[in-house]
Structures are given as C-alpha cells and as structure tokens.
C-alpha cells in the first residue's frame, strides 16, 4: 500500500510517519480482533511500511515503469 502511496499520491515523510505510526497507535485502542497484535508485529509493520514507502519514492524518482 505505501509503495503506491509514495509513488502516486504523496512523498512527504512526515505525513507518512504520522499516518503509519498513528494507525499502529489507533490499533491499540480498537476493539476489533484484527487490531490485536504483539508489539513485535507492530514494529515489523512499521519497518515494512517504511521500506514500501521508500521503494515507492525510488521508483517514482527514477522513472522505472512496470
């Protein structure tokens, strides 16, 4: 998801971190089963989100097409 966002929608790192970390914090308070995760899973989500966002930026700047 973040790959597509950074490639086509926005490239602001601050907004990315606000949304990405904000969602993980929101999941702590959501009363739904899908939101219940271990801390390790939340950390890995943030790492994978960051990699996806970074790759999207790299692909958009170099003009690489699928």
N, C-alpha and C positions, 0 to 999 in steps of 0.2 A: 504494500500500500504506500509506504513512504517513498519508495523509489518513484512511483508515478506522481506523487505529490510534488516532490522536488524537481522532477523533470518537466512537468507541465503546468503546475499551479503556482507554487511559491518557492523561493530559495532562501528564506530568512531563517537562519539558525536559531535565533531567539524564539521566534514563533514555533518552530519545530519542537524545541525543548519544552516550551510552555505547554503545548498540546500533548506531547508524548509523556512527560512526567506528570502533568495534570491528570491524564487518563489513568495512569497507574495509581495515583493517589485516590482518585474517584473510585476505582475498583475496590479499595479498602473499605468503602462505606456502602457500596451497592449490595442489596440483599438478595442477589441472584447467584445461583450456583456457578455460572460461568466465570464470575468475578473472583471466586475464591482460589487463590494461588499461594504457593510458598514464596518467600522473599527471593529465593534463588531464581524462580521463574520470572518474577518481575524484573530482576536485574538483567536476565538474559533477554527479555523482551526489549528493554531499553537499548541493549547492545545491538541486537538485530535491527531495531528501528533506526538506530544511528547509522549502521552500515548501509541499510537500504536508502536512507536519505542521502548519504554521501555518494553512493553509487549513482543515484539519480542525478545529482549535481554534476558528477564527472561525465556522464553520458550526455547531458544537455549541453555542457560547455564544449565538448569535443565534436559534437555533431554526429555521433555514431548512430546509425539507423539500424533497426532490426531487420 
